Amino acid sequence: MIIFDEDTNRSISNITLLLKDDEALQLVTYLNSLLARGVKNEHCHLNNDDYAKEVTVTLYDKDGDIDHFAEKYKKLILSDG
C-alpha cells in the first residue's frame, strides 16, 4: 500500500477516511471495476459533493508493467516493501 499526499508530494504512513454511505458505495464500485478489468494503470477519483476533496485510487503490481505511471509514482512503487 502506498499513501501519497498530492499537496505535499510526500508518501505518508497513515490516513483515516470518514465516508458517507454514498461515498463508500462509490469507492467499492470503483474498486470492483478496477479489479474486474484487471488493468493496473487506470485510476478512479472519489470526490465529495462539491468536488473540494478527492481520493484517487489505482491498482499496481510492483513486478508488473508500471511504465504508464508518472515518475513520482514509479519510484514509490519500486520502493514499496
Backbone as numpy.savetxt, mean C-alpha at the origin, in Angstrom:
# Nx Ny Nz CAx CAy CAz Cx Cy Cz
6.14 -6.47 5.45 5.30 -5.29 5.45 6.18 -4.06 5.45
5.80 -3.13 4.63 6.49 -1.85 4.59 5.45 -0.77 4.83
5.74 0.13 5.76 4.87 1.27 6.02 5.68 2.51 5.67
5.22 3.25 4.68 5.97 4.39 4.18 5.16 5.66 4.35
5.76 6.65 4.97 5.11 7.94 5.17 5.45 8.84 3.98
4.47 9.08 3.12 4.69 9.88 1.91 5.02 11.34 2.24
4.56 11.84 3.38 4.83 13.23 3.74 6.29 13.45 4.11
6.90 12.46 4.76 8.29 12.61 5.20 9.28 11.80 4.37
8.75 10.99 3.44 9.59 10.09 2.63 10.43 9.17 3.50
9.81 8.65 4.56 10.50 7.74 5.47 9.66 6.51 5.75
10.36 5.42 5.95 9.71 4.20 6.39 9.44 4.33 7.88
8.27 3.89 8.32 7.94 3.92 9.74 7.56 2.52 10.19
7.55 2.30 11.50 7.34 0.96 12.04 5.92 0.66 12.47
5.18 1.67 12.86 3.86 1.42 13.43 2.85 2.47 12.95
1.64 1.99 12.69 0.53 2.89 12.41 -0.73 2.31 13.05
-1.70 3.14 13.23 -3.03 2.71 13.64 -4.01 3.25 12.62
-4.85 2.38 12.07 -5.89 2.82 11.14 -7.22 2.74 11.87
-7.93 3.83 11.91 -9.28 3.87 12.46 -10.21 4.10 11.28
-10.94 3.07 10.90 -11.77 3.11 9.70 -13.24 3.03 10.04
-14.04 3.77 9.27 -15.49 3.61 9.34 -15.84 2.34 8.56
-17.06 1.83 8.76 -17.46 0.58 8.11 -17.28 0.63 6.60
-17.72 1.72 5.97 -17.61 1.80 4.51 -16.16 1.84 4.05
-15.28 2.46 4.82 -13.87 2.50 4.48 -13.23 1.12 4.63
-13.59 0.42 5.67 -13.07 -0.94 5.88 -13.52 -1.87 4.76
-14.77 -1.75 4.36 -15.29 -2.56 3.27 -14.57 -2.23 1.96
-14.33 -0.96 1.73 -13.61 -0.54 0.53 -12.19 -1.12 0.54
-11.51 -1.08 1.67 -10.16 -1.63 1.76 -10.15 -3.13 1.50
-11.08 -3.86 2.10 -11.18 -5.31 1.87 -11.44 -5.60 0.40
-12.32 -4.83 -0.22 -12.63 -5.01 -1.64 -11.39 -4.77 -2.49
-10.64 -3.72 -2.21 -9.41 -3.44 -2.95 -8.40 -4.57 -2.80
-8.20 -5.02 -1.56 -7.23 -6.09 -1.33 -7.64 -7.38 -2.02
-8.92 -7.73 -1.95 -9.40 -8.93 -2.64 -9.18 -8.81 -4.14
-9.40 -7.64 -4.69 -9.20 -7.42 -6.12 -7.73 -7.58 -6.50
-6.84 -7.00 -5.72 -5.41 -7.14 -5.98 -4.98 -8.60 -5.90
-5.46 -9.30 -4.89 -5.11 -10.71 -4.73 -5.65 -11.56 -5.87
-6.86 -11.29 -6.29 -7.48 -12.07 -7.36 -6.74 -11.89 -8.69
-6.27 -10.67 -8.94 -5.56 -10.41 -10.19 -4.14 -10.93 -10.15
-3.56 -11.05 -8.95 -2.21 -11.56 -8.82 -1.13 -10.65 -9.37
-1.47 -9.39 -9.54 -0.50 -8.43 -10.08 0.19 -7.74 -8.91
1.50 -7.65 -8.98 2.26 -7.13 -7.85 2.63 -5.65 -7.94
2.38 -5.01 -9.05 2.79 -3.60 -9.15 1.61 -2.65 -9.31
0.40 -3.13 -9.12 -0.76 -2.25 -9.12 -1.03 -1.79 -7.69
-1.72 -0.69 -7.57 -2.04 -0.18 -6.24 -3.45 0.39 -6.24
-3.98 0.59 -5.04 -5.31 1.16 -4.85 -5.20 2.27 -3.81
-6.09 3.23 -3.94 -6.13 4.35 -3.00 -7.43 4.30 -2.20
-7.30 4.28 -0.91 -8.44 4.36 0.00 -8.47 5.78 0.54
-9.55 6.50 0.24 -9.67 7.90 0.67 -10.85 8.08 1.61
-10.74 9.11 2.44 -11.90 9.46 3.26 -12.89 10.24 2.40
-14.00 10.65 2.99 -15.10 11.26 2.24 -14.69 12.49 1.43
-13.81 13.33 1.98 -13.44 14.56 1.27 -12.05 14.47 0.63
-11.51 13.28 0.56 -10.21 13.02 -0.08 -9.05 13.77 0.59
-9.21 14.14 1.84 -8.15 14.82 2.57 -7.14 13.82 3.14
-7.56 12.56 3.26 -6.69 11.52 3.81 -6.68 10.35 2.85
-5.52 9.69 2.76 -5.39 8.61 1.80 -4.47 7.52 2.33
-4.85 6.29 2.06 -4.00 5.12 2.29 -3.83 4.45 0.92
-2.60 4.23 0.52 -2.31 3.54 -0.72 -1.84 2.13 -0.37
-2.42 1.13 -1.03 -2.03 -0.25 -0.78 -1.61 -0.92 -2.08
-0.61 -1.76 -1.98 -0.14 -2.54 -3.12 0.40 -3.86 -2.62
0.53 -4.81 -3.50 1.14 -6.09 -3.18 2.53 -6.12 -3.80
3.47 -6.74 -3.09 4.81 -6.87 -3.66 5.37 -8.23 -3.29
6.33 -8.66 -4.07 7.06 -9.90 -3.83 8.53 -9.55 -3.94
9.22 -9.61 -2.82 10.64 -9.23 -2.78 11.44 -9.97 -3.85
11.08 -11.21 -4.12 11.81 -12.02 -5.09 11.19 -11.96 -6.48
10.16 -11.14 -6.65 9.48 -11.03 -7.94 9.95 -9.82 -8.72
9.20 -9.47 -9.72 9.50 -8.35 -10.59 9.08 -7.05 -9.90
10.06 -6.24 -9.53 9.76 -4.96 -8.87 10.16 -3.77 -9.74
10.44 -4.02 -11.01 10.90 -2.97 -11.91 9.91 -1.83 -12.08
8.62 -2.09 -11.90 7.62 -1.06 -12.13 7.41 -0.14 -10.92
8.07 -0.45 -9.82 7.97 0.40 -8.64 8.94 1.57 -8.75
8.59 2.68 -8.14 9.50 3.83 -8.06 10.75 3.41 -7.28
11.85 4.09 -7.55 13.13 3.74 -6.92 13.05 3.72 -5.39
12.33 4.70 -4.80 12.25 4.74 -3.34 11.57 3.50 -2.79
10.61 2.93 -3.54 9.93 1.73 -3.10 10.78 0.49 -3.35
11.51 0.47 -4.46 12.40 -0.66 -4.74 13.41 -0.85 -3.62
14.00 0.25 -3.16 14.98 0.18 -2.07 14.35 -0.40 -0.81
13.15 0.04 -0.49 12.45 -0.47 0.69 12.14 -1.95 0.54
11.66 -2.35 -0.63 11.30 -3.75 -0.86 12.54 -4.63 -0.73
13.64 -4.21 -1.34 14.85 -5.03 -1.31 15.45 -5.11 0.09
15.23 -4.10 0.92 15.78 -4.12 2.27 14.83 -4.71 3.30
13.60 -5.01 2.89 12.61 -5.57 3.82 13.02 -6.97 4.22
13.16 -7.17 5.53 13.62 -8.47 5.99 12.69 -9.20 6.79
